[in-house]
Amino acid sequence: MNPASNGATTVPFCVYAAAAILVSLSSAQVAARDLQLSIVRDGASVSSMILADNPTRAAQLAAFELQRHLKLITGADVPVVREAGPTDGTRILVGASAATEKQGLKNDSLKPQEYIIRFAPGTLVLMGRDKEDFAEVKYGEDDPFAFGTWPDLFDEQGTLYAVYDFLERFCNVRWFNPTELGIDYPQTKNLTVKGTEVRRSPAFEYRDIGWPMGMSEVYNMVTGLWPPKSPQLDEADALGYADLKRKYPGGWQYVHAKRGMNRLFLHRMRAGGVKYQANHSFYGYYDRFWAKSADPKAASVFVGSKPEWFAHGYDNKPPQMCYTNPEFIQQVTQDARDYFDGKDKLQGAVASGDYFALVPMDNSAYCKCDKCQARMDSEEAKSPFFSNGYASDYVFGFANEVARAVKQTHPGKRLATLAYADYAYYPKRVRLESNIAVQLCLHMRNTYATELQQNDVKFYDSWVTKEKDRPIFLWLYYCFPAEVGHGGGWNVFPGFFAHRIERWFKRFHRDGIRSAFFNGFGQEVEAFVTFKLLDDPTRDVDQLLDEYFARYYGAAAKPMKSFYLTVEGIYGDPGNYPRLEGGKILGHQSEEMAWKFLGTPERMADLGSLVVKARELAKTDTEKRRLALFEKEIWEYMKTGPYRTVVVEHLEFPDRGVELQRIMYRQPEMSGDDAAQGREFILETEGSYFNWGGKTIFHKGNTIVGLTDGDVAESLFFHHSQPMEVTARCELGEVTAEGRELRQIRLCWTMEDSQRSRANIKFAVRDAKAQDWRDVTGFLQVDQWEGAKADCYRVLTVSFPSGAVTNFDAVRLIDGAPLAKLYYTRFTEIDVVTGPQK
């Protein structure tokens, strides 16, 4: 196979069609002689697509999509006509129409999400069950807002499924990602298809990949490794959407055009399905029943203060509800009934379709009243696992009371719950009402953590064996390890795990599980494999990987597949991880794990050689562009390693005798790293601060840095219930005969959310003889502050004139925010640059 520069493959088409039939037909399909139908001959159309006079949105979009792909394959324009118009050659019936009715096929004769591909004499039927929505659909690259007219991903759209299955099964088209480089298809001037009937639906009825289902333009961020707002995301966009960026150089037109491309990709991969949603669902009760908000919009929903409905035993705003309070239960019941009666969801409520969620706040600070505490499992409180059963009877007992009441007035409707954290285990004393759906939260990507995996399997099995007739959904954590790295401000070693995905999906298929939500979704290979297994969980992962690498990377497939399998093997092998006391492995990857135990220099060198080999082998422009996109999204991220490398690697001091003391500053442990030459960063004090001596405050971008000249560094920017100051020092050792002068102090920190990641600091040095501390914060100038384009790190620099600060043996940082405890600011570093006195 020789991919052309446009992503196409020039081969005799019939070879691919026959092969697709051999591997794809199942015993459920009609056993009949293959019928052969001509679509294009000698580069000219010998067929017509026929829509009903009043077609559904799904059928309209399906016809546009089929027409587009047939043109890519053959170069011919296959006309789309309404059924009352004249037609020539093979009829391609797209969606329900009078013509399909003559074949005994009506929209309501198909099951939800079911579709059919039928070969009849002179006729190809591509039809599925569609939502009866007949509004006009717009389609075309010149309208970046056309996606607003398309079916919702969770609408019935079986005709679209029929077209996409036909293109894959009988035309050998593949979609690997939503970019301009993500499609592969054969090229031929003669397109003839043959086969027998296909009648099926996607194996999983609920296929939700989270955030991109609404804002599909963020798909590459969700499947990527770089944190939000990283400049590398924009650089990857420039590689993957080069034509789109030229057409729409910036602004909302580009964003919406990209959203349309990504949305089409999700349609093509059959994301969507039944309407369902479950998540933490009571945060809206604060605005409704705790206190009237100062925000006018939030204040508009305030009903009245009901403090007794909230968790007891807390001095300030309670972190949870009181799930045994009868009035609270009555209110939740009424909210559910109102939703099922067609009223709008109230603020903070989570519901979709026939499901209304009952999920506590995302914390374990439960109500301390006697009635609530009596339902807790004291034995489970000792569990070392995140997923346990401490509050299972408590939470599911509450859900039962609501479900029992709702069942009386709304039979057929369901309450959605999570089996999560302290209420993951099957309850011991509570037996759930029949109208409760349960969503199991599984860490299926933490493949190396043997004990965690065993615990997940244990509580999963307890649910599926005891609740065979209950709707069971899945919440699958694909977000790790990247989410941990984003929050901590360091780059992870990638968690490739395609083979473990297959093992879990075989289990889901065995147990009849047909619904999954994904928290995170990838990287790209994992996304491709998962989409395929959602459609058919019996697929073989090795065949899928062979297909992906051969068709996406072409001549460079072998080293690229080796790269993937090597990383997958390193990541998934428990033997590569440090052990905790007792021999267990930490559940989540840490920075030390990532770059001391997994991404070792030797392994990184081996992986780098595979990338070099792939560059050498890549032939076509498309192959080279796809490889460049991989390097930007994956390999550059891995080479970067921890963010601190990005921050300081360009700061060099070539003078003789200059020392760089690099100190890792973090909570709860303060210690040096290898570069600190064994010197520790000593935590001196941690206590409440008591005054503000503010000198200057200035803004750069969205981040505020406050400099203080008082005895302590009080933060003005955060409302902690007990604000704290951290003072820490670095001992530099005895001053030699050459003397010591201070050249620079650099404070580096990373953040995911620059609006919340702020600093309020002072620096001081200790005189080597007198042992007095001298404040040196005044040397800091506003223009010495710098940050990344995408707010992913900050560097605060204090530069010192020659001879200004000499003969000192320690450096002190006073942190008044403190950085080490700020939201999404998990990591800081101090670089102390010294040299011999001039």
C-alpha positions in Angstrom: 0.0 0.0 0.0 1.4 3.4 -1.0 -0.5 6.3 0.6 -0.7 9.2 -1.8 0.2 12.7 -0.5 -3.4 13.5 0.1 -4.0 10.6 2.5 -5.4 8.4 -0.2 -4.3 4.9 -1.3 -4.2 4.0 -5.0 -5.1 0.3 -5.3 -7.6 -1.9 -7.2 -10.8 -1.2 -5.3 -12.4 -4.6 -5.6 -9.5 -6.2 -3.6 -10.4 -4.1 -0.6 -14.1 -4.6 -0.9 -13.8 -8.4 -0.9 -11.4 -8.3 2.0 -13.7 -6.1 4.0 -16.6 -8.5 3.4 -14.6 -11.5 4.4 -13.6 -10.1 7.8 -16.8 -8.2 8.6 -19.9 -10.3 7.8 -21.4 -12.1 10.7 -23.8 -15.1 11.1 -26.5 -12.6 12.0 -26.5 -11.2 8.5 -28.7 -12.7 5.7 -27.1 -15.6 4.0 -27.6 -14.8 0.3 -25.6 -14.5 -2.9 -23.5 -11.3 -3.0 -25.1 -8.7 -5.2 -22.7 -6.4 -7.1 -23.6 -2.8 -7.6 -21.8 -0.2 -9.7 -21.4 3.3 -8.1 -18.8 4.9 -10.4 -17.4 3.8 -13.7 -14.4 5.3 -15.5 -14.5 8.3 -13.2 -18.2 9.1 -13.9 -21.1 8.4 -11.6 -23.5 5.6 -12.6 -25.6 6.0 -9.5 -27.8 8.4 -7.6 -28.4 9.0 -3.9 -32.1 9.3 -3.2 -33.5 11.1 -0.2 -37.2 11.3 0.9 -39.0 14.4 -0.1 -38.9 15.4 3.5 -35.8 13.7 4.9 -34.6 13.7 8.5 -31.6 15.7 9.5 -29.6 12.5 10.0 -30.4 11.3 6.4 -29.4 14.7 4.9 -26.1 14.8 6.7 -25.5 11.1 5.8 -26.1 11.9 2.1 -23.6 14.8 2.2 -21.0 12.7 3.9 -21.4 9.8 1.5 -21.2 12.1 -1.5 -18.0 13.7 -0.1 -16.3 10.4 0.5 -17.3 8.9 -2.8 -15.7 12.0 -4.5 -12.5 11.5 -2.5 -12.3 7.9 -3.6 -13.3 8.3 -7.3 -13.2 12.0 -8.1 -16.8 11.7 -9.3 -19.8 13.7 -8.1 -22.6 11.2 -7.2 -25.8 13.3 -7.4 -28.2 13.6 -4.5 -31.9 13.8 -5.5 -35.3 13.8 -3.8 -37.3 10.7 -4.5 -39.8 12.5 -6.7 -36.9 13.5 -9.1 -35.4 11.5 -12.0 -32.6 9.0 -11.3 -30.1 7.1 -13.3 -28.2 3.8 -12.6 -27.9 2.3 -9.2 -30.2 3.7 -6.6 -28.7 4.5 -3.3 -31.5 4.9 -0.8 -30.3 7.1 2.1 -32.7 7.1 5.0 -36.4 6.2 5.2 -38.5 7.0 2.2 -41.4 5.7 0.1 -38.9 3.5 -1.7 -37.7 1.9 1.5 -41.2 1.3 2.7 -41.7 -0.8 -0.5 -38.9 -3.0 0.9 -40.7 -3.3 4.2 -38.4 -0.8 6.0 -39.8 2.0 8.0 -38.2 4.2 10.6 -40.3 2.7 13.5 -39.6 -0.9 12.3 -36.0 -0.5 13.5 -34.8 -0.7 17.1 -33.1 2.3 18.7 -29.7 3.0 17.0 -30.3 0.1 14.6 -29.3 0.4 10.9 -29.3 -1.6 7.8 -27.1 -2.0 4.7 -29.1 -3.9 2.1 -28.0 -5.0 -1.4 -31.0 -5.5 -3.8 -31.1 -5.6 -7.6 -30.1 -2.2 -8.8 -30.5 -0.8 -5.3 -28.4 -0.1 -2.2 -30.2 0.7 1.0 -28.4 2.7 3.7 -31.0 3.4 6.4 -31.3 3.5 10.2 -33.6 4.6 12.9 -33.5 8.5 13.0 -35.0 11.1 15.2 -38.0 12.6 13.4 -36.4 16.0 12.9 -36.8 17.3 9.4 -35.1 20.7 9.6 -32.7 21.7 6.9 -29.0 20.6 7.2 -26.2 22.8 5.9 -22.9 21.3 4.9 -19.7 22.6 3.3 -16.3 24.0 4.1 -17.4 27.6 3.3 -19.8 27.7 6.3 -17.9 27.3 9.6 -21.2 27.4 11.5 -22.9 24.6 9.6 -22.5 22.1 12.4 -25.3 24.0 14.3 -27.8 22.4 11.8 -26.6 18.8 12.3 -28.2 16.2 14.5 -27.0 16.2 18.1 -24.6 13.4 18.9 -27.2 11.9 21.2 -30.0 12.1 18.7 -31.2 8.9 16.9 -29.1 8.9 13.7 -29.1 5.3 12.5 -28.8 6.4 8.8 -25.5 8.1 9.6 -24.3 4.9 11.2 -25.3 3.0 8.1 -23.3 5.3 5.8 -20.2 5.2 8.0 -20.3 1.5 8.3 -20.7 1.2 4.5 -17.8 3.4 3.9 -15.6 1.4 6.3 -16.8 -2.1 5.5 -17.3 -1.8 1.7 -15.2 1.2 0.6 -12.2 0.7 3.0 -12.3 4.3 4.4 -10.7 4.8 7.8 -10.7 7.8 10.2 -7.9 8.1 12.7 -8.2 11.6 14.1 -10.2 14.7 13.3 -7.4 16.7 11.6 -6.8 17.2 7.9 -4.3 14.2 8.2 -6.7 11.8 9.9 -8.5 10.1 7.0 -7.2 7.3 4.8 -9.1 6.0 1.7 -8.4 4.1 -1.5 -8.4 5.8 -4.9 -10.0 4.2 -8.0 -11.9 5.3 -11.1 -14.2 2.3 -10.9 -16.2 1.7 -7.8 -18.2 -1.5 -7.6 -19.4 -2.8 -4.3 -20.9 -6.2 -3.4 -22.0 -7.9 -0.3 -24.9 -9.3 1.7 -27.2 -7.6 4.2 -25.9 -6.0 7.4 -28.4 -5.2 10.1 -27.0 -4.2 13.5 -26.4 -1.4 16.0 -23.3 -0.3 17.9 -22.6 -2.8 20.7 -22.5 0.0 23.4 -25.7 2.0 23.5 -24.1 4.9 25.4 -20.7 6.2 24.1 -19.8 9.5 25.8 -16.3 10.9 25.7 -17.1 13.9 27.8 -16.2 17.5 27.1 -15.7 17.1 23.3 -19.3 15.9 22.9 -20.3 19.6 23.2 -17.2 21.6 22.5 -15.7 19.2 20.0 -12.8 21.6 19.1 -11.1 20.5 22.4 -10.8 16.9 21.2 -7.0 17.1 20.7 -6.6 18.6 24.2 -8.6 15.8 25.8 -6.7 13.1 23.9 -3.3 14.9 24.2 -0.6 15.2 26.8 0.1 18.9 26.9 -1.9 20.8 29.6 -4.6 23.3 28.7 -3.3 26.6 27.3 0.1 25.2 26.4 1.6 26.8 23.3 2.3 23.4 22.0 -1.4 22.8 21.5 -1.6 25.7 19.1 1.6 24.5 17.4 0.0 21.0 16.9 -3.1 22.8 15.5 -0.9 24.5 12.9 0.3 21.1 11.8 -3.0 19.2 11.8 -5.2 22.0 10.5 -2.9 23.9 8.2 -5.4 24.5 5.4 -8.1 25.5 7.9 -5.8 28.0 9.5 -5.0 29.5 6.2 -8.7 29.8 5.4 -9.6 31.2 8.8 -6.5 32.9 10.2 -8.0 33.5 13.6 -11.0 34.3 15.7 -14.3 32.6 16.1 -14.5 31.5 12.5 -11.5 29.2 12.9 -12.7 27.9 16.3 -16.1 27.0 14.8 -14.7 25.6 11.6 -12.5 23.3 13.7 -15.4 22.4 15.9 -17.3 21.3 12.8 -14.4 19.1 11.7 -14.1 17.5 15.1 -17.8 17.1 15.3 -17.9 15.2 12.0 -15.1 12.9 13.3 -17.2 12.1 16.4 -20.2 11.3 14.2 -18.0 9.1 12.0 -16.7 7.2 15.0 -20.4 6.8 16.3 -19.9 8.7 19.5 -23.2 9.4 21.3 -26.1 7.1 21.8 -28.8 7.2 24.5 -29.3 10.3 26.6 -27.8 9.8 30.0 -25.8 11.8 32.5 -24.6 11.4 36.1 -22.2 13.5 38.2 -22.1 15.4 41.5 -25.5 16.9 41.5 -26.2 19.0 44.7 -23.8 21.9 44.4 -26.7 24.1 43.2 -28.4 23.7 46.6 -25.9 26.2 48.1 -27.4 29.0 46.0 -30.9 27.7 46.4 -31.0 26.9 50.1 -27.9 27.9 52.0 -27.5 31.7 51.6 -28.5 34.3 49.0 -25.6 34.9 46.7 -24.2 38.4 46.0 -24.2 37.4 42.3 -27.5 38.5 40.8 -27.9 35.5 38.6 -27.2 33.1 41.5 -29.4 35.1 43.8 -32.4 34.7 41.5 -32.6 31.0 42.4 -32.5 31.5 46.1 -35.6 30.0 47.8 -34.8 30.3 51.5 -32.2 29.3 54.0 -32.4 25.7 55.1 -29.2 25.1 57.1 -30.7 21.8 58.6 -30.5 20.3 55.1 -26.8 20.6 55.0 -24.1 18.5 56.7 -24.0 19.0 60.5 -20.9 19.5 62.5 -19.0 22.1 60.4 -18.3 25.7 61.5 -18.5 27.3 58.1 -20.2 26.4 54.8 -20.9 22.6 55.1 -19.1 20.5 52.5 -22.1 18.0 52.0 -25.8 17.6 52.5 -27.5 15.8 55.3 -28.7 12.8 53.3 -31.0 11.5 56.0 -32.9 14.8 56.4 -36.6 14.1 55.4 -37.3 17.6 54.1 -34.1 17.5 51.9 -35.2 14.1 50.5 -38.6 15.5 49.7 -37.1 18.5 47.9 -34.8 16.2 45.8 -37.8 14.0 45.0 -39.7 17.1 43.8 -36.8 18.3 41.7 -36.7 14.9 40.0 -40.4 14.9 39.4 -40.3 18.4 38.0 -37.6 17.4 35.6 -39.5 14.3 34.4 -42.6 16.5 34.0 -40.7 18.5 31.4 -39.6 21.5 33.5 -36.1 22.9 33.1 -33.3 21.5 35.2 -32.6 23.6 38.2 -29.2 25.1 38.9 -26.6 22.4 39.7 -28.9 19.5 38.8 -27.5 16.8 36.5 -30.0 15.0 34.3 -30.5 13.8 30.7 -33.1 11.8 28.9 -34.9 9.5 31.3 -32.2 9.8 34.0 -32.0 12.2 37.0 -28.7 12.1 39.0 -28.4 11.6 42.8 -24.7 12.0 43.5 -23.1 13.7 46.6 -20.5 16.5 46.5 -17.1 15.4 45.5 -15.6 15.0 49.0 -15.7 12.6 52.0 -16.7 15.2 54.6 -20.1 13.8 55.4 -22.7 14.9 57.8 -21.8 14.2 61.5 -25.3 13.9 62.8 -26.1 10.6 64.6 -28.5 9.4 62.0 -26.0 9.8 59.1 -23.1 8.4 61.1 -25.1 5.3 62.0 -25.1 4.4 58.3 -21.4 4.5 57.9 -19.3 1.3 57.8 -16.5 1.7 60.3 -14.6 -1.3 59.0 -14.5 0.1 55.5 -13.1 3.3 57.0 -9.8 1.4 57.3 -9.6 0.6 53.6 -6.4 1.8 52.0 -8.1 2.2 48.6 -9.7 5.2 47.0 -12.7 3.0 46.0 -14.2 1.5 49.1 -17.6 1.0 50.9 -17.4 3.3 53.9 -20.5 5.3 52.8 -22.2 2.8 50.4 -25.2 2.1 52.7 -25.5 5.8 53.5 -25.5 7.1 49.9 -27.5 4.3 48.3 -29.9 4.3 51.3 -30.6 8.0 50.4 -31.0 7.2 46.7 -33.5 4.5 47.6 -35.8 6.8 49.4 -35.9 9.2 46.4 -36.2 6.4 43.9 -39.1 4.8 45.9 -41.1 8.0 45.9 -40.4 8.9 42.2 -41.4 5.4 41.1 -44.9 6.0 42.4 -45.5 9.0 40.1 -43.1 8.4 37.2 -42.8 4.7 36.5 -40.2 4.1 33.7 -38.0 6.9 34.7 -34.7 6.3 36.5 -32.4 7.8 39.1 -28.7 7.8 38.2 -26.0 7.1 40.8 -22.3 6.6 40.8 -20.4 3.8 42.5 -17.5 6.0 43.4 -14.9 6.7 46.1 -16.4 5.9 49.6 -19.5 4.5 48.0 -17.9 2.3 45.3 -18.6 -1.0 46.9 -21.9 -2.8 46.7 -23.9 -1.9 49.8 -24.1 -4.4 52.6 -27.5 -3.6 54.1 -29.3 -1.7 51.3 -31.0 -3.4 48.3 -31.5 -0.9 45.6 -34.9 0.0 44.1 -35.4 -1.2 40.5 -35.5 2.3 39.0 -31.9 3.1 40.1 -29.1 3.0 37.5 -25.5 2.6 38.8 -22.3 3.9 37.1 -19.1 2.1 38.2 -16.0 4.3 38.3 -12.9 2.2 37.2 -9.2 3.1 37.1 -8.6 0.9 34.1 -5.6 2.9 32.9 -3.6 2.4 36.1 -2.5 -0.9 34.7 0.7 -1.1 36.8 -0.9 -0.7 40.2 -1.7 -4.4 40.8 -3.6 -3.9 44.1 -5.6 -1.0 42.8 -6.6 -3.1 39.7 -7.6 -6.0 41.9 -9.7 -3.8 44.1 -11.5 -2.4 41.0 -12.2 -5.9 39.7 -13.5 -6.9 43.1 -16.1 -4.1 43.4 -16.9 -4.3 39.7 -17.7 -8.1 40.0 -19.8 -7.5 43.1 -22.1 -5.2 41.1 -22.4 -7.1 37.9 -22.9 -10.5 39.6 -25.6 -9.2 41.9 -27.4 -6.8 39.6 -27.7 -8.6 36.3 -31.0 -6.9 35.4 -30.0 -3.4 36.5 -28.8 -0.7 34.0 -25.1 -0.5 34.8 -23.0 2.3 33.2 -19.3 2.8 33.4 -17.2 5.8 34.3 -13.7 5.0 32.9 -10.7 7.0 34.0 -8.7 7.5 30.8 -7.4 10.8 32.2 -4.5 9.4 34.2 -1.6 9.8 34.4 -1.9 13.1 32.4 -4.4 14.7 34.8 -2.0 14.1 37.8 0.8 15.7 35.9 -1.3 18.7 34.9 -2.3 19.3 38.4 1.3 18.9 39.7 3.0 20.9 37.1 5.2 18.2 35.6 5.2 16.0 32.5 4.1 12.4 32.8 5.5 9.3 31.2 2.7 8.5 28.7 0.2 5.8 29.8 -0.2 3.8 26.6 -2.5 0.8 27.3 -4.3 -0.5 24.2 -4.0 -4.2 25.3 -5.4 -3.5 28.7 -8.3 -1.7 27.0 -9.1 -4.9 25.1 -9.0 -7.0 28.3 -11.4 -4.8 30.0 -13.8 -4.6 27.0 -13.8 -8.3 26.7 -15.0 -8.4 30.4 -17.6 -5.7 29.7 -18.9 -7.7 26.7 -19.0 -10.9 28.7 -21.1 -9.2 31.5 -23.5 -7.4 29.1 -22.3 -3.9 29.9 -23.3 -1.6 27.1 -22.8 2.0 28.4 -19.6 4.0 29.0 -18.5 7.5 29.9 -14.8 8.4 29.5 -13.1 10.8 31.8 -10.3 11.7 29.4 -9.9 9.8 26.2 -6.6 8.8 24.8 -4.0 9.4 23.4 -4.8 8.9 19.8 -4.1 5.2 19.5 -6.2 4.5 22.7 -9.0 6.7 21.2 -9.0 4.7 17.9 -9.0 1.4 19.7 -11.7 2.4 22.1 -14.0 3.7 19.4 -13.7 0.4 17.6 -14.4 -1.7 20.7 -17.4 0.5 21.6 -18.8 -0.5 18.2 -17.7 -4.1 18.4 -16.0 -5.4 21.6 -15.0 -8.7 19.9 -12.5 -7.0 17.7 -8.8 -8.0 18.1 -6.6 -5.2 19.4 -3.5 -6.5 17.6 -5.3 -6.3 14.3 -6.5 -2.8 15.1 -3.0 -1.7 16.0 -1.6 -3.2 12.7 -4.3 -1.4 10.8 -3.7 1.9 12.6 0.1 2.0 12.2 0.2 0.6 8.6 -2.4 2.9 7.2 -1.6 6.0 9.2 2.2 6.0 9.1 2.7 4.0 5.9 6.4 3.4 5.3 7.2 4.5 8.9 4.8 2.1 10.4 7.3 -0.4 11.9 9.3 2.0 14.1 6.2 3.9 15.1 4.4 0.7 16.2 7.6 -0.3 18.1 7.6 3.1 19.8 4.1 2.6 21.0 4.5 -1.0 22.2 7.8 -0.1 24.0 6.1 2.7 25.9 3.1 0.6 26.6 5.4 -2.2 28.0 7.4 0.2 30.2 4.2 1.9 31.5 2.3 -1.3 32.2 5.0 -3.4 33.9 4.7 -3.3 37.7 8.3 -4.2 37.9 9.3 -0.8 36.7 7.8 1.0 39.6 9.1 1.8 43.1 7.4 -0.1 45.9 5.8 1.4 49.0 6.2 -0.2 52.5 4.6 -3.6 52.3 5.4 -4.0 48.6 2.5 -2.0 47.2 2.7 0.4 44.3 1.4 4.0 44.5 -1.9 4.2 42.7 -0.9 7.2 40.6 2.2 8.1 38.7 4.5 10.6 40.4 7.2 12.8 38.9 9.9 10.6 40.4 8.2 7.5 38.8 8.0 9.2 35.5 11.6 10.2 34.9 13.6 8.2 37.4 12.0 4.8 37.0 10.1 4.9 33.6 11.6 7.4 31.3 15.2 6.7 32.1 17.9 8.1 29.9 18.6 4.7 28.4 15.0 4.1 27.5 14.5 7.7 26.2 17.6 7.2 23.9 16.1 3.9 22.6 12.8 5.6 21.9 14.6 8.5 20.3 16.3 6.2 17.9 12.9 4.8 16.8 11.7 8.3 16.0 14.9 9.0 14.0 14.3 5.7 12.1 10.7 6.7 11.4 11.8 10.0 10.0 14.2 8.2 7.7 11.5 5.8 6.4 8.7 8.3 6.0 8.2 8.9 2.2 5.1 10.8 1.3 4.3 14.3 2.4 1.3 13.0 4.4 3.5 10.5 6.2 6.0 13.2 7.1 3.3 15.6 8.3 1.7 12.8 10.4 5.0 12.0 12.0 5.6 15.7 12.7 2.3 15.9 14.4 3.2 12.9 16.5 6.5 14.5 17.5 4.8 17.7 18.6 2.0 16.0 20.6 4.0 13.1 22.1 7.7 13.0 21.6 8.4 16.7 22.3 6.3 16.4 25.5 8.3 13.4 26.6 11.7 15.0 25.8 10.6 18.1 27.8 10.1 16.0 30.9 9.3 18.0 34.1 8.3 21.6 33.4 11.2 22.9 35.4 13.5 21.9 32.6 11.6 24.1 30.2 11.8 27.0 32.7 15.5 26.9 33.5 17.3 25.1 30.7 18.0 28.3 28.7 19.5 30.2 31.7 23.2 29.6 31.6 26.1 31.3 33.4 29.4 30.4 31.7 31.6 32.4 34.2 34.3 30.3 36.0 33.3 29.1 39.4 29.6 29.8 39.1 27.3 27.5 41.1 23.7 26.8 40.5 21.9 25.6 43.6 18.5 24.1 42.5 16.1 23.5 45.3 12.8 21.7 44.9 10.3 23.4 47.1 7.1 21.6 47.7 4.7 20.4 50.5 4.6 18.4 52.6 8.3 17.5 52.2 11.0 20.0 51.6 14.2 18.5 50.2 16.8 19.1 47.6 17.1 17.2 44.3 20.2 15.8 42.6 21.2 19.2 41.3 21.2 20.7 44.8 24.3 18.8 45.6 22.8 17.3 48.8 21.8 20.6 50.3 18.3 20.6 51.8 15.7 23.3 51.7 14.8 23.5 55.4 11.3 24.4 56.5 11.8 27.0 59.2 8.4 28.1 60.2 4.7 27.6 59.3 2.3 29.8 61.2 -0.4 32.4 60.9 0.7 35.7 59.5 -0.3 38.9 61.2 0.4 42.0 59.1 0.7 43.4 55.6 3.8 45.5 54.6 2.9 45.7 50.9 5.5 47.5 48.8 4.3 47.0 45.2 1.8 45.0 43.4 1.9 44.6 39.6 0.2 42.5 37.0 1.6 40.5 34.1 -0.9 38.6 32.1 -3.4 37.1 34.5 -1.0 36.4 37.3 -0.6 38.7 40.3 2.8 38.9 42.1 2.9 40.8 45.3 6.3 42.0 46.9 6.4 42.7 50.6 8.7 44.7 52.7 7.2 43.8 56.1 8.5 41.2 58.5 6.1 38.7 56.9 4.6 38.2 53.5 0.9 38.4 53.9 -1.3 37.3 51.0 -4.1 39.7 50.0 -5.4 37.5 47.2 -6.7 34.4 48.9 -9.4 33.8 51.5 -8.1 30.9 53.5 -9.9 30.0 56.6 -6.5 30.0 58.3 -4.0 31.8 56.1 -0.5 30.6 56.5 3.0 31.7 55.8 5.9 29.4 54.9 9.5 30.4 55.6 12.2 28.2 54.2 16.0 28.5 53.8 18.8 26.9 51.8 22.2 26.5 53.5 25.0 27.2 51.0 27.9 26.2 53.2 31.0 28.0 54.4 32.3 30.9 52.3 35.7 30.1 50.7 38.7 32.3 50.4 37.5 33.4 47.0 34.4 34.9 48.6 30.9 34.5 47.4 28.6 36.9 45.7 25.0 36.5 44.7 24.3 36.7 40.9 20.6 35.6 40.7 17.7 34.1 42.6 15.0 32.6 40.4 11.7 31.3 41.7 10.0 29.0 39.2 6.5 27.6 39.6 3.9 25.9 37.4 0.2 26.2 37.3 -2.8 24.9 35.4 -5.0 27.9 36.2 -3.2 31.1 36.2 -6.1 33.0 37.7 -5.6 31.1 40.9 -1.8 30.7 40.8 -0.3 33.8 42.4 2.8 34.6 44.5 3.5 36.8 47.5 7.1 36.5 48.5 10.3 37.9 50.1 13.9 36.9 49.7 16.7 37.3 52.3 20.4 36.3 52.7 22.3 35.6 55.9 25.6 37.3 56.6 28.3 34.6 57.0 30.0 36.3 59.9 27.3 38.2 61.8 24.6 35.7 61.0 22.1 38.5 60.5 19.4 38.3 57.8 19.3 41.0 55.1 16.2 41.5 52.9 17.2 41.5 49.2 13.7 41.6 47.7 14.2 45.2 46.7 16.5 44.2 43.8 13.6 42.7 42.0 12.4 44.8 39.0 9.0 44.5 37.3 10.6 43.6 33.9 12.5 40.7 35.4 9.2 38.8 35.6 8.4 36.4 32.8 5.9 33.7 31.9 5.0 31.2 29.2 2.6 32.2 26.4 0.0 29.7 27.7 0.4 30.5 31.4 1.8 27.0 32.2 4.7 28.3 34.2 6.1 31.5 35.8 9.7 32.7 36.5 10.4 35.4 39.1 14.0 36.6 38.8 16.0 38.7 41.2 19.3 39.9 39.6 22.1 41.4 41.6 24.8 43.9 40.5 28.3 42.6 41.0 29.4 43.1 44.6 26.0 44.1 45.8 25.4 41.0 47.9 28.5 39.1 49.2 29.8 36.8 51.8 26.5 35.0 52.8 26.0 31.4 53.7 22.2 30.9 53.4 19.2 32.1 51.4 15.7 32.5 52.7 12.3 32.5 51.0 9.3 33.8 52.8 6.1 32.7 51.0 2.9 34.3 52.1 0.4 32.7 49.7 1.9 30.1 50.1 2.8 28.8 46.6 3.2 25.2 47.8 -0.5 25.2 48.9 -2.2 27.1 46.2 -4.9 25.6 44.0 -3.3 24.0 41.0 0.2 25.2 42.0 1.7 22.1 43.2 5.4 22.6 42.5 8.0 25.3 42.8 11.8 25.6 42.4 14.3 28.1 43.6 17.6 28.6 41.7 20.3 30.4 43.6 23.1 31.4 41.3 26.4 32.3 43.1 30.0 32.9 42.0 33.4 34.0 43.5 33.5 37.6 44.6 34.8 39.8 41.8 
